[in-house]
Amino acid sequence: MSQNIDVIVNAEWLKAHFSAPNVKTVDASWFMPGSQRNGAQEWKTKRIPGAVYFDFDGEIKDQTSSLPHMLPSTDVFAENVSKLGISNSDTVVVYDSVGIFSSPRVWWMFKVMGHQNVALLDGGLPAWESVGGDIDNTPPVQPQMTEYTAFFQPERYIDRDALLAGITTNSLNVIDVRPFDRFSGGVAEPREGVRSGHMPNAVNLPFPSVMQEGFFKSSQELSQLLATVVSDALPNVTSCGSGVTACTVALASEHTIGKVIAVYDGSWTEWGGDHRLPIEVL
């Protein structure tokens, strides 16, 4: 399977290509703190056969940052992906156990690290089950290690300083995907010490609006939604609470209109927590 894969694949596609030796499934399930659910533990007892678990909130993150699940270095990413038995030439299909929540984050991590063929399983594990896909509940087997190499793609990533410069010079379009009440500053942020509001001149597209019942909306619906917030004149950036759901809208953009959007990794946890940075409320 050397041809480029679509950004999103459905469960029927995965079922048809499942036995190909270079198709690797990755469980990216993660849950908000306090949810009483653990993605890694659930993967051990219920997963697509052969799926490995991608721990972006544990081992595969920047261990030096005080912010949650920040992007690791290329070396750390490559080392951990090698342990997962994934090669650069593999077709990677990422899913999560609830439909679409955390899986776009891991799709983005592979893309920002230069992996060519990576797709998201639309509808996740529930969709796989709905087409009669097998489920493995036996103890996971350690995959055979590979030698993976990561190639950082700077156009897919933006940090605080670059974002501040872009906002100051009105040279970026920031798409905040948090719920409107958080974007507007109408409610307190869930993380202690983080201010309410949004970045100056940011626009709001709550990430659930691109989905319906655990699947992405149609390309026509997505195009209409994205047209209301995506700029043709300026580079676009997505931001959320901590860099997870921002990837959902970035993925939708690439899938629907072919436009690569950078993700602000620190997102509102970093921006709202730094009282030196400008904010707006409605």
C-alpha positions as a Markdown table, in Angstrom:
| # | Residue | x | y | z |
|---|---|---|---|---|
| 1 | Met | 0.0 | 0.0 | 0.0 |
| 2 | Ser | 2.3 | 2.7 | -1.3 |
| 3 | Gln | -0.3 | 5.2 | -2.4 |
| 4 | Asn | -1.2 | 8.1 | -0.2 |
| 5 | Ile | -4.1 | 7.3 | 2.2 |
| 6 | Asp | -7.0 | 9.6 | 2.7 |
| 7 | Val | -7.0 | 11.8 | 5.9 |
| 8 | Ile | -10.1 | 9.9 | 7.1 |
| 9 | Val | -11.0 | 6.3 | 6.5 |
| 10 | Asn | -14.2 | 4.4 | 7.4 |
| 11 | Ala | -14.5 | 1.1 | 9.2 |
| 12 | Glu | -15.3 | -0.7 | 5.9 |
| 13 | Trp | -12.0 | 0.5 | 4.5 |
| 14 | Leu | -10.1 | -0.7 | 7.5 |
| 15 | Lys | -11.8 | -4.1 | 7.5 |
| 16 | Ala | -10.9 | -4.5 | 3.8 |
| 17 | His | -7.3 | -3.6 | 4.3 |
| 18 | Phe | -6.8 | -4.9 | 7.8 |
| 19 | Ser | -4.7 | -7.9 | 6.9 |
| 20 | Ala | -2.1 | -5.9 | 4.9 |
| 21 | Pro | 1.2 | -6.2 | 6.7 |
| 22 | Asn | 2.0 | -2.5 | 6.6 |
| 23 | Val | -1.3 | -1.3 | 7.9 |
| 24 | Lys | -0.9 | -0.6 | 11.6 |
| 25 | Thr | -3.7 | 0.4 | 14.0 |
| 26 | Val | -3.1 | 2.8 | 16.9 |
| 27 | Asp | -5.4 | 3.2 | 19.9 |
| 28 | Ala | -5.2 | 6.9 | 20.9 |
| 29 | Ser | -7.9 | 6.8 | 23.6 |
| 30 | Trp | -7.5 | 9.4 | 26.3 |
| 31 | Phe | -9.9 | 10.9 | 28.7 |
| 32 | Met | -10.2 | 14.2 | 30.6 |
| 33 | Pro | -8.8 | 14.2 | 34.1 |
| 34 | Gly | -11.5 | 13.2 | 36.6 |
| 35 | Ser | -13.4 | 11.1 | 34.1 |
| 36 | Gln | -12.6 | 7.9 | 35.9 |
| 37 | Arg | -11.5 | 6.3 | 32.7 |
| 38 | Asn | -8.1 | 5.1 | 31.6 |
| 39 | Gly | -7.3 | 4.7 | 27.9 |
| 40 | Ala | -4.3 | 2.4 | 28.4 |
| 41 | Gln | -6.2 | 0.1 | 30.8 |
| 42 | Glu | -9.2 | -0.1 | 28.4 |
| 43 | Trp | -6.9 | -0.9 | 25.5 |
| 44 | Lys | -5.5 | -3.9 | 27.3 |
| 45 | Thr | -8.9 | -5.5 | 27.5 |
| 46 | Lys | -10.6 | -4.3 | 24.4 |
| 47 | Arg | -9.0 | -3.2 | 21.1 |
| 48 | Ile | -8.8 | -3.8 | 17.4 |
| 49 | Pro | -6.6 | -6.9 | 16.9 |
| 50 | Gly | -2.9 | -5.8 | 16.7 |
| 51 | Ala | -3.5 | -2.3 | 17.8 |
| 52 | Val | -0.8 | -0.6 | 19.9 |
| 53 | Tyr | -1.5 | 2.0 | 22.5 |
| 54 | Phe | -0.1 | 5.5 | 21.9 |
| 55 | Asp | 0.4 | 7.2 | 25.3 |
| 56 | Phe | 0.6 | 10.9 | 24.4 |
| 57 | Asp | -0.2 | 11.9 | 27.9 |
| 58 | Gly | 2.5 | 9.7 | 29.4 |
| 59 | Glu | 5.6 | 8.5 | 27.7 |
| 60 | Ile | 5.2 | 10.2 | 24.4 |
| 61 | Lys | 5.2 | 13.8 | 25.4 |
| 62 | Asp | 7.7 | 16.6 | 26.5 |
| 63 | Gln | 8.6 | 15.4 | 29.9 |
| 64 | Thr | 10.3 | 18.7 | 30.7 |
| 65 | Ser | 7.1 | 20.8 | 30.3 |
| 66 | Ser | 4.7 | 21.7 | 33.1 |
| 67 | Leu | 1.9 | 21.8 | 30.5 |
| 68 | Pro | -0.1 | 18.7 | 29.8 |
| 69 | His | 0.9 | 16.3 | 26.9 |
| 70 | Met | 3.1 | 18.7 | 25.0 |
| 71 | Leu | 4.7 | 17.5 | 21.7 |
| 72 | Pro | 8.0 | 15.6 | 22.4 |
| 73 | Ser | 11.2 | 16.1 | 20.5 |
| 74 | Thr | 11.7 | 14.2 | 17.3 |
| 75 | Asp | 14.1 | 11.8 | 19.0 |
| 76 | Val | 11.6 | 11.0 | 21.8 |
| 77 | Phe | 8.8 | 10.5 | 19.3 |
| 78 | Ala | 10.9 | 8.3 | 17.1 |
| 79 | Glu | 12.2 | 6.2 | 20.0 |
| 80 | Asn | 8.7 | 5.5 | 21.2 |
| 81 | Val | 7.1 | 4.8 | 17.8 |
| 82 | Ser | 10.0 | 2.4 | 17.1 |
| 83 | Lys | 9.0 | 0.5 | 20.3 |
| 84 | Leu | 5.4 | 0.3 | 18.9 |
| 85 | Gly | 6.7 | -1.6 | 15.9 |
| 86 | Ile | 5.8 | 1.2 | 13.4 |
| 87 | Ser | 8.0 | 1.9 | 10.4 |
| 88 | Asn | 8.1 | 5.1 | 8.3 |
| 89 | Ser | 6.6 | 3.2 | 5.3 |
| 90 | Asp | 3.6 | 1.9 | 7.3 |
| 91 | Thr | 0.0 | 3.1 | 6.8 |
| 92 | Val | -1.1 | 4.1 | 10.3 |
| 93 | Val | -4.8 | 4.2 | 11.2 |
| 94 | Val | -5.5 | 6.0 | 14.4 |
| 95 | Tyr | -8.7 | 5.5 | 16.4 |
| 96 | Asp | -10.2 | 6.0 | 19.9 |
| 97 | Ser | -12.8 | 4.2 | 21.9 |
| 98 | Val | -15.5 | 6.8 | 21.9 |
| 99 | Gly | -15.7 | 7.7 | 18.2 |
| 100 | Ile | -13.7 | 10.9 | 17.7 |
| 101 | Phe | -12.1 | 12.7 | 20.6 |
| 102 | Ser | -8.4 | 12.2 | 21.3 |
| 103 | Ser | -7.5 | 10.3 | 18.0 |
| 104 | Pro | -7.1 | 13.5 | 16.0 |
| 105 | Arg | -4.3 | 14.6 | 18.4 |
| 106 | Val | -2.3 | 11.5 | 17.6 |
| 107 | Trp | -3.0 | 11.8 | 13.9 |
| 108 | Trp | -1.6 | 15.3 | 14.1 |
| 109 | Met | 1.5 | 14.1 | 16.0 |
| 110 | Phe | 2.3 | 11.7 | 13.3 |
| 111 | Lys | 1.7 | 14.4 | 10.6 |
| 112 | Val | 3.9 | 17.0 | 12.4 |
| 113 | Met | 6.6 | 14.3 | 12.7 |
| 114 | Gly | 6.5 | 13.8 | 9.0 |
| 115 | His | 4.7 | 10.5 | 8.7 |
| 116 | Gln | 3.2 | 10.3 | 5.2 |
| 117 | Asn | 0.4 | 7.8 | 5.4 |
| 118 | Val | -1.6 | 8.3 | 8.5 |
| 119 | Ala | -5.4 | 8.4 | 8.7 |
| 120 | Leu | -8.1 | 8.7 | 11.3 |
| 121 | Leu | -10.7 | 5.9 | 11.7 |
| 122 | Asp | -14.0 | 7.8 | 11.4 |
| 123 | Gly | -16.3 | 6.7 | 14.2 |
| 124 | Gly | -13.5 | 5.0 | 16.1 |
| 125 | Leu | -13.9 | 1.7 | 17.9 |
| 126 | Pro | -17.7 | 1.8 | 17.9 |
| 127 | Ala | -17.7 | 2.1 | 14.1 |
| 128 | Trp | -15.3 | -0.9 | 13.8 |
| 129 | Glu | -17.7 | -3.0 | 16.0 |
| 130 | Ser | -20.7 | -1.9 | 14.0 |
| 131 | Val | -19.3 | -3.5 | 10.8 |
| 132 | Gly | -18.5 | -6.7 | 12.6 |
| 133 | Gly | -14.8 | -6.0 | 13.2 |
| 134 | Asp | -13.0 | -8.4 | 15.5 |
| 135 | Ile | -12.2 | -7.4 | 19.1 |
| 136 | Asp | -9.1 | -8.6 | 21.0 |
| 137 | Asn | -9.4 | -8.8 | 24.7 |
| 138 | Thr | -6.3 | -11.0 | 25.4 |
| 139 | Pro | -3.1 | -9.6 | 27.0 |
| 140 | Pro | -1.2 | -7.4 | 24.5 |
| 141 | Val | 1.9 | -8.7 | 22.9 |
| 142 | Gln | 5.0 | -6.6 | 22.6 |
| 143 | Pro | 5.6 | -5.7 | 19.0 |
| 144 | Gln | 8.9 | -6.2 | 17.2 |
| 145 | Met | 10.9 | -3.0 | 17.4 |
| 146 | Thr | 11.6 | -0.9 | 14.3 |
| 147 | Glu | 14.0 | 2.0 | 13.5 |
| 148 | Tyr | 11.6 | 4.9 | 13.0 |
| 149 | Thr | 12.9 | 8.4 | 12.0 |
| 150 | Ala | 10.9 | 11.6 | 12.6 |
| 151 | Phe | 11.1 | 14.6 | 10.3 |
| 152 | Phe | 9.6 | 17.7 | 12.0 |
| 153 | Gln | 7.1 | 19.7 | 9.8 |
| 154 | Pro | 7.1 | 23.3 | 11.1 |
| 155 | Glu | 4.1 | 24.4 | 9.1 |
| 156 | Arg | 1.9 | 22.2 | 11.3 |
| 157 | Tyr | 3.1 | 23.6 | 14.6 |
| 158 | Ile | 3.2 | 27.0 | 16.4 |
| 159 | Asp | 4.4 | 27.9 | 19.8 |
| 160 | Arg | 3.5 | 30.8 | 22.1 |
| 161 | Asp | 6.1 | 33.3 | 21.0 |
| 162 | Ala | 5.3 | 32.9 | 17.3 |
| 163 | Leu | 1.6 | 33.1 | 18.0 |
| 164 | Leu | 2.1 | 36.3 | 20.1 |
| 165 | Ala | 4.0 | 37.8 | 17.2 |
| 166 | Gly | 1.3 | 36.9 | 14.8 |
| 167 | Ile | -1.5 | 38.3 | 16.9 |
| 168 | Thr | 0.5 | 41.5 | 17.6 |
| 169 | Thr | 1.0 | 42.1 | 13.9 |
| 170 | Asn | -2.5 | 40.8 | 12.8 |
| 171 | Ser | -0.8 | 38.3 | 10.6 |
| 172 | Leu | -2.5 | 35.1 | 11.8 |
| 173 | Asn | -6.0 | 33.9 | 12.0 |
| 174 | Val | -6.7 | 32.0 | 15.3 |
| 175 | Ile | -9.5 | 29.5 | 15.4 |
| 176 | Asp | -10.5 | 28.7 | 19.0 |
| 177 | Val | -12.4 | 25.4 | 19.1 |
| 178 | Arg | -13.4 | 25.5 | 22.8 |
| 179 | Pro | -17.1 | 25.8 | 23.6 |
| 180 | Phe | -18.5 | 29.3 | 23.2 |
| 181 | Asp | -19.1 | 29.9 | 26.9 |
| 182 | Arg | -15.3 | 29.4 | 27.5 |
| 183 | Phe | -14.3 | 31.4 | 24.4 |
| 184 | Ser | -16.5 | 34.3 | 25.5 |
| 185 | Gly | -15.2 | 34.3 | 29.1 |
| 186 | Gly | -18.7 | 33.6 | 30.4 |
| 187 | Val | -17.6 | 30.7 | 32.6 |
| 188 | Ala | -14.5 | 29.9 | 34.6 |
| 189 | Glu | -11.8 | 27.7 | 33.0 |
| 190 | Pro | -11.6 | 24.1 | 34.4 |
| 191 | Arg | -7.9 | 24.5 | 35.2 |
| 192 | Glu | -6.9 | 26.5 | 38.2 |
| 193 | Gly | -5.0 | 29.7 | 37.6 |
| 194 | Val | -6.1 | 29.9 | 33.9 |
| 195 | Arg | -8.0 | 33.1 | 32.9 |
| 196 | Ser | -11.2 | 33.1 | 31.0 |
| 197 | Gly | -11.6 | 34.6 | 27.5 |
| 198 | His | -9.8 | 34.2 | 24.2 |
| 199 | Met | -6.9 | 35.6 | 22.2 |
| 200 | Pro | -7.4 | 39.0 | 20.6 |
| 201 | Asn | -9.3 | 38.7 | 17.3 |
| 202 | Ala | -9.7 | 34.9 | 17.5 |
| 203 | Val | -12.8 | 33.3 | 16.0 |
| 204 | Asn | -14.8 | 30.5 | 17.5 |
| 205 | Leu | -15.7 | 27.1 | 16.0 |
| 206 | Pro | -16.5 | 24.7 | 18.8 |
| 207 | Phe | -15.0 | 21.3 | 17.9 |
| 208 | Pro | -18.2 | 19.3 | 18.4 |
| 209 | Ser | -19.8 | 21.2 | 15.5 |
| 210 | Val | -17.7 | 19.3 | 12.9 |
| 211 | Met | -19.0 | 16.0 | 14.1 |
| 212 | Gln | -22.4 | 14.2 | 14.4 |
| 213 | Glu | -23.0 | 11.1 | 16.5 |
| 214 | Gly | -19.3 | 10.2 | 16.7 |
| 215 | Phe | -18.5 | 10.7 | 13.0 |
| 216 | Phe | -17.3 | 13.7 | 11.0 |
| 217 | Lys | -20.0 | 15.5 | 9.1 |
| 218 | Ser | -20.2 | 15.4 | 5.4 |
| 219 | Ser | -17.6 | 17.2 | 3.3 |
| 220 | Gln | -20.3 | 19.6 | 2.2 |
| 221 | Glu | -21.3 | 20.4 | 5.7 |
| 222 | Leu | -17.7 | 20.7 | 6.8 |
| 223 | Ser | -16.8 | 23.0 | 3.9 |
| 224 | Gln | -19.7 | 25.4 | 4.9 |
| 225 | Leu | -18.6 | 25.4 | 8.5 |
| 226 | Leu | -14.9 | 26.0 | 7.8 |
| 227 | Ala | -15.7 | 28.8 | 5.3 |
| 228 | Thr | -17.0 | 30.8 | 8.3 |
| 229 | Val | -13.7 | 30.8 | 10.2 |
| 230 | Val | -10.8 | 29.8 | 7.9 |
| 231 | Ser | -8.9 | 32.6 | 6.3 |
| 232 | Asp | -7.7 | 32.5 | 2.7 |
| 233 | Ala | -5.6 | 35.6 | 3.2 |
| 234 | Leu | -3.7 | 34.7 | 6.4 |
| 235 | Pro | -2.1 | 31.5 | 7.9 |
| 236 | Asn | -4.5 | 29.7 | 10.2 |
| 237 | Val | -4.0 | 28.4 | 13.7 |
| 238 | Thr | -6.2 | 26.2 | 15.8 |
| 239 | Ser | -6.2 | 26.4 | 19.6 |
| 240 | Cys | -8.3 | 24.6 | 22.3 |
| 241 | Gly | -7.8 | 23.9 | 26.0 |
| 242 | Ser | -4.6 | 21.8 | 26.0 |
| 243 | Gly | -3.8 | 21.0 | 22.4 |
| 244 | Val | -6.1 | 17.9 | 21.9 |
| 245 | Thr | -9.4 | 19.0 | 20.3 |
| 246 | Ala | -7.7 | 21.7 | 18.2 |
| 247 | Cys | -6.4 | 18.9 | 16.1 |
| 248 | Thr | -10.0 | 17.9 | 15.3 |
| 249 | Val | -10.6 | 21.1 | 13.3 |
| 250 | Ala | -7.1 | 21.0 | 11.8 |
| 251 | Leu | -7.9 | 17.5 | 10.5 |
| 252 | Ala | -11.3 | 18.5 | 9.2 |
| 253 | Ser | -9.7 | 21.3 | 7.3 |
| 254 | Glu | -7.1 | 19.1 | 5.7 |
| 255 | His | -9.6 | 16.4 | 4.8 |
| 256 | Thr | -12.3 | 18.8 | 3.4 |
| 257 | Ile | -10.5 | 21.7 | 1.8 |
| 258 | Gly | -6.9 | 20.5 | 1.7 |
| 259 | Lys | -5.6 | 23.4 | 3.8 |
| 260 | Val | -3.0 | 22.6 | 6.4 |
| 261 | Ile | -3.6 | 24.5 | 9.7 |
| 262 | Ala | -1.0 | 24.8 | 12.4 |
| 263 | Val | -1.9 | 23.7 | 15.9 |
| 264 | Tyr | -1.0 | 25.8 | 19.0 |
| 265 | Asp | 0.4 | 23.1 | 21.2 |
| 266 | Gly | 0.1 | 24.9 | 24.5 |
| 267 | Ser | -3.3 | 26.2 | 23.7 |
| 268 | Trp | -5.4 | 28.0 | 26.3 |
| 269 | Thr | -3.8 | 26.3 | 29.2 |
| 270 | Glu | -0.5 | 28.0 | 28.4 |
| 271 | Trp | -2.0 | 31.3 | 27.0 |
| 272 | Gly | -4.6 | 31.8 | 29.7 |
| 273 | Gly | -2.2 | 30.8 | 32.4 |
| 274 | Asp | 0.3 | 33.5 | 31.4 |
| 275 | His | -0.9 | 36.8 | 32.8 |
| 276 | Arg | 1.5 | 38.7 | 30.6 |
| 277 | Leu | -0.4 | 37.7 | 27.5 |
| 278 | Pro | -3.3 | 39.7 | 26.1 |
| 279 | Ile | -6.9 | 38.3 | 26.2 |
| 280 | Glu | -10.4 | 39.4 | 25.2 |
| 281 | Val | -13.8 | 38.6 | 26.6 |
| 282 | Leu | -17.2 | 39.2 | 25.1 |
